[in-house]
Every structure is written in structure tokens, then in C-alpha cells.
């Protein structure tokens, strides 16, 4: 089983490799971090035929979804799972229209992610239920573009998702990413993704500033 991973975050690529090798030991991984690296790979003699492509929607070097076009141009004909930090229905629709077989949030547990990738590898398709419902118009779009499809927390004014609020509470308590991951039963890399999203949404440069701004906005349970 040959898997191509296209993602510009080395930490996430490393984590994904660990997940796959732990639960899918027969897999052989090749990683690229940009559209340019994907082009270079495609031009190399003896490039293997991949059985599965795991691709971030927004790769450096082009607009969202450009990676799908590059795969076609390179003649890489394999099931594609788009793994992304967004759960926007419009993006999901575009990804599937372009030929992706799955649209998966990066906040999935490692066990769930690997199992879903196995489904894609054998010809199946996977889309989170809430994303599929929004695509069908059965659910309203979230106020923000949250990770993992969690609905906006009721006390966050739509700024943060419920999961992000949980992470924020633990950040305010001084917990490390590893400790938060253990408390919430999530991988450490997932906590880092949530923290990065929290900092961006709050316009903060670091965790301390994020907690301070969250308190000012009344986003923490302690006020």
C-alpha cells in the first residue's frame, strides 16, 4: 500500500505517518509539503503508482484545491482524501466535485482517521455528517469555519467552537498541550491545531495573550 501525503505542516505529516504505521504497518509513505514539491515528485523517473493520496486542501503555491489539478496533470490516479482544518460545506462540495473521495477534519481521532482512510483506499467515500447536512441545506452554516465540525459554543458568541472553548479553559488553567490532550482524549497535534486556531481568532500572539483577551471577552467560565 503506497500512500502520498501532501501537507505543508511537518508536525501533522509526522503524526499522520505515526498513525498509519501503527495501524496500517504495510503502508509505505511519501510526503510533500507544497505544490512545487508535488510537481518535482511527478517529474522524477520511477515515481510509484500510489494507492491513496492524503492531501491538505490549501497547499503552498496555489489556490485551494489546486493540488487536485496537479495530481491530474501528474497522472497520479489514486483515491484522494482531503484532510483539512476547515469544515465549510462549499469547500467540501468543491473538493468532491474535483474528484476527492473524502473530506475529513484534522481534529478526528487518530483511530477514526486511519479507519476512514482505509475506507477510501478500497474505493469508499467519507464525509462528516454535519458537513454533508450543510451541503444538503439541512443545517445552517457555522458562524465561523471551525475545526472538526463542532458547533459554536453558546457562550462564545460564535467566535470559538465548543471544542476550542474546552481547550481555552485548560490553557487558562496553565495546562500543557500534552496534558490537555490527555484530559480531552485527543492527540497532542490536534491540541496544537486548536490552539493555533484560537490564537488566530482572538488576534493573540501567544497563549497568555489569548487567555487575557478571552477573559476580556467573557469567554472563560470564570469570567
C-alpha positions in Angstrom: 0.0 0.0 0.0 1.7 3.2 -1.2 0.4 6.5 0.3 1.2 10.0 -0.8 0.8 12.6 1.9 0.7 16.3 0.7 0.6 18.7 3.6 2.7 21.8 4.5 2.7 21.1 8.2 5.7 18.8 9.1 4.3 18.1 12.5 1.0 16.9 11.1 2.8 14.8 8.4 4.9 13.2 11.1 1.8 12.5 13.2 -0.1 11.0 10.3 2.9 8.8 9.5 2.9 7.5 13.1 -0.9 6.9 12.9 -0.7 5.0 9.7 2.4 2.9 10.6 0.8 2.0 13.9 -2.5 0.8 12.5 -1.5 0.1 8.9 2.0 -1.3 9.0 2.0 -2.4 5.4 1.7 1.2 4.2 4.7 3.0 2.5 4.6 6.8 2.8 5.9 9.5 0.5 5.5 13.1 1.7 5.5 16.5 0.0 4.9 19.9 1.5 3.9 22.1 -1.4 2.6 22.1 -5.0 6.1 22.6 -6.2 7.3 19.5 -4.4 4.4 17.6 -5.8 5.5 18.7 -9.3 9.1 17.7 -8.7 7.9 14.3 -7.4 5.8 13.7 -10.5 8.7 14.5 -12.8 11.1 12.1 -11.1 11.7 8.8 -13.0 10.3 5.8 -11.4 7.6 7.6 -9.4 5.5 4.8 -7.8 1.8 4.4 -8.5 0.1 5.5 -5.4 -2.9 3.6 -3.8 -4.0 6.6 -1.8 -3.4 10.3 -1.6 -4.0 12.3 1.6 -4.0 16.0 0.8 -4.4 19.3 2.6 -6.9 21.4 0.7 -4.7 24.6 0.8 -1.1 23.7 -0.2 1.5 26.5 -0.7 2.0 27.5 -4.3 -1.6 27.9 -5.4 -5.2 28.5 -4.5 -7.3 26.0 -2.5 -7.9 22.8 -4.5 -5.0 23.4 -6.9 -3.5 20.2 -5.7 -6.3 18.2 -7.3 -5.4 19.7 -10.7 -1.7 19.0 -10.1 -2.5 15.3 -9.4 -4.4 15.0 -12.7 -1.5 16.8 -14.6 1.0 14.4 -13.0 -1.0 11.4 -13.9 -1.4 10.3 -10.3 -4.6 8.3 -10.4 -5.5 7.3 -6.8 -8.3 7.9 -4.4 -7.9 11.3 -2.7 -8.8 12.1 0.8 -8.8 15.8 1.5 -7.8 16.3 5.2 -8.3 19.9 6.3 -8.7 22.3 9.2 -12.0 23.6 7.6 -15.5 22.1 7.5 -17.0 24.6 5.2 -19.7 23.0 3.0 -18.7 25.0 0.0 -15.2 23.8 0.2 -16.3 20.2 0.8 -18.6 20.4 -2.3 -15.7 21.8 -4.4 -13.3 19.1 -3.2 -15.8 16.3 -4.0 -16.7 17.9 -7.4 -13.0 17.9 -8.2 -12.8 14.2 -7.5 -11.9 13.8 -3.9 -13.4 10.7 -2.2 -13.3 12.1 1.3 -13.4 15.4 3.1 -12.0 14.9 6.7 -11.3 17.3 9.5 -7.8 17.2 11.1 -9.4 17.0 14.5 -10.5 13.5 14.0 -9.0 11.0 16.5 -6.1 9.0 15.0 -8.1 5.8 15.2 -11.1 7.3 13.3 -8.8 9.0 10.7 -7.0 5.8 9.8 -10.2 3.8 9.6 -11.7 6.4 7.3 -8.6 6.4 5.1 -8.8 2.6 4.8 -12.4 3.1 3.6 -11.1 5.5 0.9 -8.3 3.2 -0.1 -10.7 0.4 -1.0 -12.9 2.7 -3.1 -15.3 4.2 -0.5 -16.2 7.8 0.3 -16.4 9.6 3.6 -17.8 13.0 4.6 -18.7 14.0 8.2 -22.4 14.0 8.8 -22.6 17.7 9.7 -20.8 18.8 6.6 -23.0 16.5 4.4 -26.1 18.0 6.0 -24.9 21.6 5.4 -24.2 20.6 1.8 -27.8 19.4 1.6 -29.1 22.6 3.2 -30.4 20.7 6.2 -28.1 22.6 8.7 -27.2 26.3 8.8 -23.5 27.2 8.2 -21.4 27.8 11.3 -20.7 31.4 12.2 -17.0 30.7 11.8 -15.1 28.0 10.0 -14.4 25.7 13.0 -12.2 22.7 13.1 -13.8 19.3 13.3 -17.4 20.2 12.7 -18.2 21.2 16.3 -20.9 23.7 16.6 -20.2 27.1 18.0 -20.2 27.2 21.8 -23.3 29.1 23.2 -21.2 31.3 25.5 -18.6 32.2 22.8 -20.8 34.5 20.7 -20.0 32.2 17.7 -16.3 33.1 17.9 -15.0 29.8 19.1 -16.3 26.3 18.7 -17.2 24.2 21.7 -14.0 22.2 21.5 -11.9 25.4 21.2 -13.6 26.7 24.3 -12.7 23.5 26.1 -9.1 23.8 25.1 -9.1 27.5 26.0 -10.3 26.7 29.5 -7.4 24.3 30.0 -5.0 26.9 28.5 -6.2 29.3 31.1 -5.5 26.8 33.8 -1.9 26.5 32.7 -2.1 23.0 31.2 0.4 21.9 28.5 -0.7 20.6 25.1 0.1 17.1 26.2 -2.0 17.5 29.4 -4.9 19.0 27.5 -4.8 16.1 25.0 -4.9 13.6 27.8 -7.8 15.4 29.5 -9.8 15.7 26.3 -8.7 12.3 24.9 -7.2 14.0 21.8 -3.8 13.8 20.2 -1.3 16.5 21.1 -1.0 17.6 17.5 -4.8 18.1 17.5 -4.5 20.4 20.6 -1.8 22.4 18.8 -4.1 22.8 15.8 -6.9 24.0 18.1 -4.5 26.4 19.9 -3.3 27.9 16.7 -6.9 28.5 15.6 -7.8 30.1 19.0 -4.8 32.5 18.7 -5.8 33.5 15.2 -9.5 34.0 16.1 -8.6 36.1 19.2 -5.8 38.0 17.4 -3.3 36.9 20.0 0.4 36.3 19.6 0.7 33.7 22.4 -1.3 31.6 24.9 -1.0 34.2 27.7 -2.4 37.0 25.4 -5.1 34.6 24.2 -6.3 33.9 27.7 -6.2 37.6 28.6 -8.3 38.5 25.6 -10.7 35.7 26.3 -11.2 36.9 29.8 -11.9 40.4 28.5 -14.5 39.0 26.1 -16.1 36.9 28.8 -15.3 33.6 27.0 -14.0 31.8 30.1 -16.3 30.2 32.6 -14.5 32.0 35.5 -15.3 35.4 33.8 
